[in-house]
Amino acid sequence: MQSFASKNQVTTHVLQFDQGDYLLESIRDFIRAEGIRNGTVVSGVGTLDQATLHMITTTTYPPELTFPRWGNAPLELVGMQGAIIDGEPHIHVTISTDHGAVGGHLEDKCRVFYLAEVVILAFDGFALTRTENDKGILKIVPQD
């Protein structure tokens, strides 16, 4: 395990999404517009009417992935969290239907139905990036 710390300022952003907004695409746009290099998504709740996630389906390496999709479906965005490293978000979500809940990696084309609210903390003073190790696994490392 590695640890990275900054004693500099943290800026809190509360994002209010409107009906029809695409969640991940809008978060990426916001990160670019605000110049956020490193931070965290600490909360996300709302409703969606379409969603795509991805998750692993094997414990072999490299793992196989599945991409469950919901279209024109009433979905609750129950939770969201993730890291922003070098301007790139890596976000996981839990969504629920009237039949249960599922979690996975947030993908493009998750569309807000009624509303969504997301809280992002931006960290000043960090210089981190991701790099692949010899197995192709992304690792966080200090940026030169």
KOLDO-405306 format. One record per atom (N, C-alpha, C): atom name; x, y, z. Coordinates in nm, 3 decimals, m for minus. Layout:
// KOLDO-405306
atomo CA, px X, py Y, pz Z
...
//
This chain:
// KOLDO-405306
atomo N, px 0.084, py m0.117, pz 0.000
atomo CA, px 0.000, py 0.000, pz 0.000
atomo C, px 0.088, py 0.124, pz 0.000
atomo N, px 0.041, py 0.227, pz m0.067
atomo CA, px 0.108, py 0.356, pz m0.066
atomo C, px 0.011, py 0.462, pz m0.017
atomo N, px 0.065, py 0.569, pz 0.036
atomo CA, px m0.016, py 0.679, pz 0.087
atomo C, px 0.036, py 0.810, pz 0.032
atomo N, px m0.055, py 0.902, pz 0.002
atomo CA, px m0.019, py 1.033, pz m0.050
atomo C, px m0.095, py 1.137, pz 0.032
atomo N, px m0.029, py 1.241, pz 0.079
atomo CA, px m0.094, py 1.340, pz 0.164
atomo C, px m0.059, py 1.481, pz 0.118
atomo N, px m0.155, py 1.569, pz 0.136
atomo CA, px m0.134, py 1.711, pz 0.110
atomo C, px m0.196, py 1.788, pz 0.226
atomo N, px m0.125, py 1.888, pz 0.273
atomo CA, px m0.176, py 1.970, pz 0.382
atomo C, px m0.228, py 2.102, pz 0.327
atomo N, px m0.245, py 2.108, pz 0.197
atomo CA, px m0.294, py 2.229, pz 0.133
atomo C, px m0.446, py 2.234, pz 0.134
atomo N, px m0.502, py 2.333, pz 0.072
atomo CA, px m0.645, py 2.360, pz 0.072
atomo C, px m0.724, py 2.255, pz m0.005
atomo N, px m0.845, py 2.228, pz 0.044
atomo CA, px m0.942, py 2.144, pz m0.024
atomo C, px m1.060, py 2.233, pz m0.062
atomo N, px m1.102, py 2.226, pz m0.188
atomo CA, px m1.217, py 2.303, pz m0.234
atomo C, px m1.332, py 2.207, pz m0.256
atomo N, px m1.448, py 2.242, pz m0.200
atomo CA, px m1.568, py 2.159, pz m0.212
atomo C, px m1.656, py 2.213, pz m0.323
atomo N, px m1.696, py 2.123, pz m0.415
atomo CA, px m1.788, py 2.158, pz m0.524
atomo C, px m1.914, py 2.073, pz m0.510
atomo N, px m2.030, py 2.137, pz m0.511
atomo CA, px m2.158, py 2.066, pz m0.511
atomo C, px m2.219, py 2.087, pz m0.650
atomo N, px m2.240, py 1.977, pz m0.721
atomo CA, px m2.292, py 1.983, pz m0.858
atomo C, px m2.438, py 1.943, pz m0.859
atomo N, px m2.521, py 2.024, pz m0.920
atomo CA, px m2.663, py 1.995, pz m0.939
atomo C, px m2.685, py 1.966, pz m1.087
atomo N, px m2.726, py 1.845, pz m1.119
atomo CA, px m2.750, py 1.805, pz m1.257
atomo C, px m2.897, py 1.821, pz m1.291
atomo N, px m2.924, py 1.848, pz m1.416
atomo CA, px m3.061, py 1.864, pz m1.464
atomo C, px m3.107, py 1.742, pz m1.541
atomo N, px m3.235, py 1.734, pz m1.559
atomo CA, px m3.294, py 1.625, pz m1.636
atomo C, px m3.230, py 1.621, pz m1.775
atomo N, px m3.185, py 1.501, pz m1.815
atomo CA, px m3.125, py 1.482, pz m1.946
atomo C, px m2.974, py 1.495, pz m1.949
atomo N, px m2.914, py 1.546, pz m1.841
atomo CA, px m2.768, py 1.554, pz m1.835
atomo C, px m2.708, py 1.413, pz m1.830
atomo N, px m2.593, py 1.396, pz m1.892
atomo CA, px m2.519, py 1.271, pz m1.881
atomo C, px m2.417, py 1.286, pz m1.769
atomo N, px m2.423, py 1.195, pz m1.674
atomo CA, px m2.349, py 1.209, pz m1.549
atomo C, px m2.198, py 1.213, pz m1.568
atomo N, px m2.138, py 1.108, pz m1.620
atomo CA, px m1.993, py 1.102, pz m1.631
atomo C, px m1.940, py 1.207, pz m1.728
atomo N, px m2.006, py 1.224, pz m1.840
atomo CA, px m1.961, py 1.323, pz m1.938
atomo C, px m1.963, py 1.464, pz m1.876
atomo N, px m2.067, py 1.495, pz m1.799
atomo CA, px m2.077, py 1.627, pz m1.735
atomo C, px m1.971, py 1.644, pz m1.627
atomo N, px m1.943, py 1.537, pz m1.552
atomo CA, px m1.837, py 1.544, pz m1.450
atomo C, px m1.702, py 1.569, pz m1.516
atomo N, px m1.674, py 1.498, pz m1.625
atomo CA, px m1.548, py 1.522, pz m1.698
atomo C, px m1.538, py 1.666, pz m1.746
atomo N, px m1.648, py 1.719, pz m1.803
atomo CA, px m1.649, py 1.858, pz m1.849
atomo C, px m1.620, py 1.954, pz m1.734
atomo N, px m1.683, py 1.929, pz m1.620
atomo CA, px m1.664, py 2.014, pz m1.502
atomo C, px m1.519, py 2.010, pz m1.454
atomo N, px m1.462, py 1.890, pz m1.446
atomo CA, px m1.323, py 1.874, pz m1.402
atomo C, px m1.230, py 1.953, pz m1.494
atomo N, px m1.251, py 1.943, pz m1.624
atomo CA, px m1.167, py 2.018, pz m1.719
atomo C, px m1.187, py 2.169, pz m1.703
atomo N, px m1.313, py 2.212, pz m1.694
atomo CA, px m1.342, py 2.355, pz m1.685
atomo C, px m1.284, py 2.417, pz m1.558
atomo N, px m1.285, py 2.341, pz m1.449
atomo CA, px m1.234, py 2.391, pz m1.321
atomo C, px m1.084, py 2.366, pz m1.303
atomo N, px m1.025, py 2.291, pz m1.394
atomo CA, px m0.883, py 2.261, pz m1.384
atomo C, px m0.849, py 2.172, pz m1.266
atomo N, px m0.941, py 2.083, pz m1.230
atomo CA, px m0.916, py 1.992, pz m1.117
atomo C, px m0.823, py 1.882, pz m1.164
atomo N, px m0.708, py 1.871, pz m1.101
atomo CA, px m0.612, py 1.766, pz m1.136
atomo C, px m0.627, py 1.644, pz m1.046
atomo N, px m0.652, py 1.667, pz m0.917
atomo CA, px m0.663, py 1.558, pz m0.820
atomo C, px m0.771, py 1.590, pz m0.719
atomo N, px m0.850, py 1.489, pz m0.684
atomo CA, px m0.958, py 1.509, pz m0.590
atomo C, px m1.034, py 1.380, pz m0.568
atomo N, px m1.154, py 1.394, pz m0.515
atomo CA, px m1.238, py 1.277, pz m0.489
atomo C, px m1.384, py 1.312, pz m0.506
atomo N, px m1.459, py 1.215, pz m0.553
atomo CA, px m1.605, py 1.224, pz m0.554
atomo C, px m1.649, py 1.158, pz m0.424
atomo N, px m1.710, py 1.235, pz m0.334
atomo CA, px m1.745, py 1.181, pz m0.202
atomo C, px m1.891, py 1.141, pz m0.191
atomo N, px m1.975, py 1.191, pz m0.282
atomo CA, px m2.117, py 1.160, pz m0.271
atomo C, px m2.184, py 1.182, pz m0.406
atomo N, px m2.284, py 1.101, pz m0.433
atomo CA, px m2.367, py 1.120, pz m0.551
atomo C, px m2.499, py 1.048, pz m0.532
atomo N, px m2.609, py 1.119, pz m0.548
atomo CA, px m2.742, py 1.062, pz m0.536
atomo C, px m2.831, py 1.122, pz m0.643
atomo N, px m2.939, py 1.050, pz m0.677
atomo CA, px m3.033, py 1.104, pz m0.775
atomo C, px m3.113, py 0.995, pz m0.841
atomo N, px m3.162, py 1.027, pz m0.959
atomo CA, px m3.239, py 0.932, pz m1.039
atomo C, px m3.184, py 0.931, pz m1.181
atomo N, px m3.192, py 0.814, pz m1.244
atomo CA, px m3.147, py 0.796, pz m1.382
atomo C, px m3.258, py 0.727, pz m1.460
atomo N, px m3.257, py 0.748, pz m1.593
atomo CA, px m3.352, py 0.672, pz m1.676
atomo C, px m3.280, py 0.584, pz m1.778
atomo N, px m3.148, py 0.594, pz m1.779
atomo CA, px m3.066, py 0.498, pz m1.854
atomo C, px m2.928, py 0.496, pz m1.790
atomo N, px m2.865, py 0.379, pz m1.796
atomo CA, px m2.734, py 0.364, pz m1.730
atomo C, px m2.656, py 0.251, pz m1.794
atomo N, px m2.524, py 0.266, pz m1.789
atomo CA, px m2.430, py 0.161, pz m1.826
atomo C, px m2.322, py 0.158, pz m1.720
atomo N, px m2.292, py 0.038, pz m1.671
atomo CA, px m2.183, py 0.018, pz m1.576
atomo C, px m2.087, py m0.083, pz m1.636
atomo N, px m1.973, py m0.101, pz m1.573
atomo CA, px m1.893, py m0.218, pz m1.606
atomo C, px m1.841, py m0.277, pz m1.477
atomo N, px m1.824, py m0.409, pz m1.479
atomo CA, px m1.776, py m0.481, pz m1.362
atomo C, px m1.702, py m0.605, pz m1.407
atomo N, px m1.616, py m0.656, pz m1.320
atomo CA, px m1.543, py m0.778, pz m1.354
atomo C, px m1.634, py m0.898, pz m1.332
atomo N, px m1.611, py m1.004, pz m1.412
atomo CA, px m1.693, py m1.125, pz m1.401
atomo C, px m1.608, py m1.249, pz m1.375
atomo N, px m1.475, py m1.231, pz m1.366
atomo CA, px m1.386, py m1.344, pz m1.339
atomo C, px m1.279, py m1.302, pz m1.242
atomo N, px m1.213, py m1.400, pz m1.183
atomo CA, px m1.097, py m1.372, pz m1.098
atomo C, px m0.969, py m1.415, pz m1.167
atomo N, px m0.977, py m1.445, pz m1.296
atomo CA, px m0.857, py m1.473, pz m1.375
atomo C, px m0.796, py m1.341, pz m1.418
atomo N, px m0.672, py m1.347, pz m1.465
atomo CA, px m0.607, py m1.224, pz m1.508
atomo C, px m0.567, py m1.235, pz m1.654
atomo N, px m0.597, py m1.137, pz m1.736
atomo CA, px m0.674, py m1.020, pz m1.697
atomo C, px m0.822, py m1.057, pz m1.678
atomo N, px m0.892, py m0.984, pz m1.593
atomo CA, px m1.032, py m1.019, pz m1.568
atomo C, px m1.119, py m0.990, pz m1.690
atomo N, px m1.224, py m1.068, pz m1.705
atomo CA, px m1.323, py m1.040, pz m1.808
atomo C, px m1.423, py m0.939, pz m1.751
atomo N, px m1.479, py m0.858, pz m1.840
atomo CA, px m1.573, py m0.753, pz m1.800
atomo C, px m1.710, py m0.779, pz m1.858
atomo N, px m1.811, py m0.728, pz m1.788
atomo CA, px m1.946, py m0.723, pz m1.841
atomo C, px m1.994, py m0.579, pz m1.832
atomo N, px m2.083, py m0.542, pz m1.921
atomo CA, px m2.134, py m0.405, pz m1.928
atomo C, px m2.286, py m0.407, pz m1.919
atomo N, px m2.342, py m0.422, pz m1.798
atomo CA, px m2.488, py m0.418, pz m1.789
atomo C, px m2.543, py m0.281, pz m1.827
atomo N, px m2.655, py m0.282, pz m1.897
atomo CA, px m2.718, py m0.158, pz m1.945
atomo C, px m2.866, py m0.158, pz m1.910
atomo N, px m2.915, py m0.040, pz m1.879
atomo CA, px m3.057, py m0.019, pz m1.857
atomo C, px m3.099, py 0.098, pz m1.945
atomo N, px m3.207, py 0.082, pz m2.019
atomo CA, px m3.260, py 0.188, pz m2.103
atomo C, px m3.406, py 0.211, pz m2.071
atomo N, px m3.445, py 0.337, pz m2.065
atomo CA, px m3.583, py 0.373, pz m2.035
atomo C, px m3.632, py 0.297, pz m1.911
atomo N, px m3.554, py 0.307, pz m1.803
atomo CA, px m3.585, py 0.235, pz m1.680
atomo C, px m3.579, py 0.331, pz m1.561
atomo N, px m3.668, py 0.316, pz m1.464
atomo CA, px m3.662, py 0.399, pz m1.343
atomo C, px m3.552, py 0.349, pz m1.250
atomo N, px m3.446, py 0.428, pz m1.235
atomo CA, px m3.328, py 0.388, pz m1.157
atomo C, px m3.299, py 0.491, pz m1.050
atomo N, px m3.263, py 0.444, pz m0.932
atomo CA, px m3.216, py 0.531, pz m0.825
atomo C, px m3.064, py 0.526, pz m0.821
atomo N, px m3.002, py 0.641, pz m0.822
atomo CA, px m2.858, py 0.652, pz m0.798
atomo C, px m2.842, py 0.658, pz m0.647
atomo N, px m2.805, py 0.545, pz m0.588
atomo CA, px m2.802, py 0.530, pz m0.443
atomo C, px m2.673, py 0.584, pz m0.383
atomo N, px m2.563, py 0.570, pz m0.456
atomo CA, px m2.435, py 0.618, pz m0.405
atomo C, px m2.332, py 0.627, pz m0.514
atomo N, px m2.233, py 0.711, pz m0.489
atomo CA, px m2.127, py 0.733, pz m0.587
atomo C, px m2.003, py 0.778, pz m0.513
atomo N, px m1.889, py 0.720, pz m0.549
atomo CA, px m1.763, py 0.765, pz m0.493
atomo C, px m1.651, py 0.733, pz m0.591
atomo N, px m1.540, py 0.802, pz m0.576
atomo CA, px m1.430, py 0.775, pz m0.666
atomo C, px m1.315, py 0.870, pz m0.647
atomo N, px m1.214, py 0.851, pz m0.729
atomo CA, px m1.093, py 0.933, pz m0.726
atomo C, px m1.077, py 1.007, pz m0.857
atomo N, px m1.020, py 1.125, pz m0.846
atomo CA, px m0.980, py 1.202, pz m0.964
atomo C, px m0.829, py 1.214, pz m0.955
atomo N, px m0.760, py 1.151, pz m1.049
atomo CA, px m0.614, py 1.153, pz m1.050
atomo C, px m0.569, py 1.206, pz m1.185
atomo N, px m0.487, py 1.310, pz m1.183
atomo CA, px m0.435, py 1.371, pz m1.305
atomo C, px m0.547, py 1.410, pz m1.401
atomo N, px m0.658, py 1.458, pz m1.344
atomo CA, px m0.770, py 1.507, pz m1.424
atomo C, px m0.865, py 1.401, pz m1.475
atomo N, px m0.842, py 1.274, pz m1.441
atomo CA, px m0.926, py 1.164, pz m1.489
atomo C, px m1.008, py 1.103, pz m1.375
atomo N, px m1.142, py 1.103, pz m1.388
atomo CA, px m1.225, py 1.043, pz m1.283
atomo C, px m1.232, py 0.890, pz m1.295
atomo N, px m1.227, py 0.824, pz m1.182
atomo CA, px m1.249, py 0.679, pz m1.171
atomo C, px m1.358, py 0.665, pz m1.066
atomo N, px m1.482, py 0.643, pz m1.111
atomo CA, px m1.599, py 0.653, pz m1.025
atomo C, px m1.676, py 0.522, pz m1.024
atomo N, px m1.716, py 0.479, pz m0.905
atomo CA, px m1.802, py 0.364, pz m0.888
atomo C, px m1.937, py 0.410, pz m0.833
atomo N, px m2.042, py 0.340, pz m0.872
atomo CA, px m2.177, py 0.377, pz m0.831
atomo C, px m2.255, py 0.254, pz m0.786
atomo N, px m2.358, py 0.280, pz m0.709
atomo CA, px m2.460, py 0.181, pz m0.680
atomo C, px m2.592, py 0.237, pz m0.731
atomo N, px m2.659, py 0.157, pz m0.814
atomo CA, px m2.792, py 0.197, pz m0.862
atomo C, px m2.891, py 0.088, pz m0.823
atomo N, px m3.017, py 0.128, pz m0.809
atomo CA, px m3.117, py 0.029, pz m0.772
atomo C, px m3.240, py 0.042, pz m0.862
atomo N, px m3.307, py m0.072, pz m0.876
atomo CA, px m3.437, py m0.079, pz m0.942
atomo C, px m3.536, py m0.128, pz m0.836
atomo N, px m3.658, py m0.153, pz m0.876
atomo CA, px m3.754, py m0.207, pz m0.779
atomo C, px m3.725, py m0.355, pz m0.751
atomo N, px m3.625, py m0.413, pz m0.817
atomo CA, px m3.589, py m0.553, pz m0.797
atomo C, px m3.461, py m0.573, pz m0.717
atomo N, px m3.386, py m0.465, pz m0.690
atomo CA, px m3.262, py m0.478, pz m0.616
atomo C, px m3.160, py m0.375, pz m0.659
atomo N, px m3.039, py m0.390, pz m0.608
atomo CA, px m2.932, py m0.294, pz m0.636
atomo C, px m2.812, py m0.364, pz m0.698
atomo N, px m2.734, py m0.286, pz m0.772
atomo CA, px m2.612, py m0.337, pz m0.834
atomo C, px m2.510, py m0.223, pz m0.833
atomo N, px m2.384, py m0.260, pz m0.823
atomo CA, px m2.278, py m0.160, pz m0.825
atomo C, px m2.176, py m0.191, pz m0.932
atomo N, px m2.104, py m0.090, pz m0.973
atomo CA, px m2.000, py m0.108, pz m1.072
atomo C, px m1.935, py 0.024, pz m1.107
atomo N, px m1.854, py 0.020, pz m1.209
atomo CA, px m1.780, py 0.135, pz m1.259
atomo C, px m1.871, py 0.218, pz m1.348
atomo N, px m1.881, py 0.347, pz m1.321
atomo CA, px m1.965, py 0.438, pz m1.399
atomo C, px m1.912, py 0.451, pz m1.542
atomo N, px m2.000, py 0.434, pz m1.638
atomo CA, px m1.966, py 0.449, pz m1.780
atomo C, px m2.043, py 0.567, pz m1.840
atomo N, px m2.009, py 0.601, pz m1.963
atomo CA, px m2.081, py 0.707, pz m2.035
atomo C, px m2.227, py 0.667, pz m2.057
atomo N, px m2.308, py 0.768, pz m2.086
atomo CA, px m2.449, py 0.754, pz m2.123
atomo C, px m2.540, py 0.718, pz m2.005
atomo N, px m2.498, py 0.750, pz m1.881
atomo CA, px m2.587, py 0.739, pz m1.767
atomo C, px m2.661, py 0.874, pz m1.759
atomo N, px m2.790, py 0.870, pz m1.788
atomo CA, px m2.867, py 0.994, pz m1.805
atomo C, px m2.954, py 1.024, pz m1.683
atomo N, px m2.945, py 1.148, pz m1.637
atomo CA, px m3.024, py 1.193, pz m1.522
atomo C, px m3.170, py 1.200, pz m1.563
atomo N, px m3.255, py 1.139, pz m1.480
atomo CA, px m3.399, py 1.143, pz m1.506
atomo C, px m3.463, py 1.265, pz m1.441
atomo N, px m3.458, py 1.275, pz m1.312
atomo CA, px m3.524, py 1.384, pz m1.241
atomo C, px m3.421, py 1.484, pz m1.191
atomo N, px m3.326, py 1.434, pz m1.113
atomo CA, px m3.218, py 1.520, pz m1.064
atomo C, px m3.103, py 1.431, pz m1.018
atomo N, px m2.988, py 1.492, pz m1.003
atomo CA, px m2.873, py 1.426, pz m0.941
atomo C, px m2.789, py 1.534, pz m0.875
atomo N, px m2.730, py 1.495, pz m0.762
atomo CA, px m2.644, py 1.585, pz m0.686
atomo C, px m2.514, py 1.511, pz m0.655
atomo N, px m2.403, py 1.574, pz m0.685
atomo CA, px m2.272, py 1.513, pz m0.668
atomo C, px m2.182, py 1.611, pz m0.594
atomo N, px m2.104, py 1.559, pz m0.499
atomo CA, px m2.009, py 1.642, pz m0.424
atomo C, px m1.867, py 1.597, pz m0.460
atomo N, px m1.786, py 1.693, pz m0.502
atomo CA, px m1.647, py 1.668, pz m0.539
atomo C, px m1.557, py 1.754, pz m0.450
atomo N, px m1.453, py 1.692, pz m0.395
atomo CA, px m1.350, py 1.766, pz m0.324
atomo C, px m1.227, py 1.774, pz m0.414
atomo N, px m1.180, py 1.895, pz m0.440
atomo CA, px m1.060, py 1.916, pz m0.521
atomo C, px m0.942, py 1.942, pz m0.428
atomo N, px m0.832, py 1.872, pz m0.451
atomo CA, px m0.714, py 1.882, pz m0.365
atomo C, px m0.609, py 1.969, pz m0.433
atomo N, px m0.573, py 2.077, pz m0.368
atomo CA, px m0.463, py 2.160, pz m0.415
atomo C, px m0.332, py 2.104, pz m0.360
atomo N, px m0.225, py 2.116, pz m0.435
atomo CA, px m0.095, py 2.076, pz m0.386
atomo C, px m0.056, py 1.933, pz m0.415
atomo N, px m0.144, py 1.859, pz m0.480
atomo CA, px m0.111, py 1.722, pz m0.520
atomo C, px m0.056, py 1.724, pz m0.662
atomo N, px 0.035, py 1.635, pz m0.689
atomo CA, px 0.083, py 1.613, pz m0.824
atomo C, px 0.093, py 1.462, pz m0.843
atomo N, px m0.022, py 1.400, pz m0.871
atomo CA, px m0.030, py 1.255, pz m0.887
atomo C, px m0.072, py 1.220, pz m1.028
atomo N, px m0.036, py 1.100, pz m1.070
atomo CA, px m0.080, py 1.047, pz m1.199
atomo C, px m0.098, py 0.897, pz m1.183
atomo N, px m0.149, py 0.832, pz m1.287
atomo CA, px m0.160, py 0.686, pz m1.288
atomo C, px m0.064, py 0.631, pz m1.393
atomo N, px m0.002, py 0.519, pz m1.362
atomo CA, px 0.085, py 0.451, pz m1.457
atomo C, px 0.061, py 0.302, pz m1.444
atomo N, px 0.081, py 0.229, pz m1.551
atomo CA, px 0.061, py 0.084, pz m1.549
atomo C, px 0.185, py 0.015, pz m1.496
atomo N, px 0.161, py m0.088, pz m1.413
atomo CA, px 0.274, py m0.171, pz m1.369
atomo C, px 0.300, py m0.279, pz m1.474
atomo N, px 0.385, py m0.375, pz m1.445
atomo CA, px 0.422, py m0.476, pz m1.544
atomo C, px 0.306, py m0.569, pz m1.582
atomo N, px 0.198, py m0.570, pz m1.502
atomo CA, px 0.079, py m0.650, pz m1.535
atomo C, px m0.030, py m0.567, pz m1.604
atomo N, px m0.002, py m0.438, pz m1.625
atomo CA, px m0.101, py m0.351, pz m1.687
atomo C, px m0.201, py m0.294, pz m1.588
atomo N, px m0.175, py m0.311, pz m1.458
atomo CA, px m0.263, py m0.257, pz m1.355
atomo C, px m0.225, py m0.113, pz m1.327
atomo N, px m0.324, py m0.024, pz m1.326
atomo CA, px m0.297, py 0.117, pz m1.301
atomo C, px m0.263, py 0.139, pz m1.154
atomo N, px m0.156, py 0.215, pz m1.133
atomo CA, px m0.109, py 0.251, pz m0.999
atomo C, px m0.096, py 0.402, pz m0.990
atomo N, px m0.128, py 0.457, pz m0.873
atomo CA, px m0.109, py 0.600, pz m0.849
atomo C, px 0.036, py 0.621, pz m0.811
atomo N, px 0.098, py 0.722, pz m0.876
atomo CA, px 0.238, py 0.755, pz m0.846
atomo C, px 0.251, py 0.907, pz m0.844
atomo N, px 0.349, py 0.958, pz m0.767
atomo CA, px 0.376, py 1.102, pz m0.771
atomo C, px 0.417, py 1.144, pz m0.911
atomo N, px 0.370, py 1.261, pz m0.951
atomo CA, px 0.402, py 1.313, pz m1.083
atomo C, px 0.530, py 1.395, pz m1.073
atomo N, px 0.619, py 1.381, pz m1.169
atomo CA, px 0.745, py 1.456, pz m1.167
atomo C, px 0.721, py 1.602, pz m1.196
//
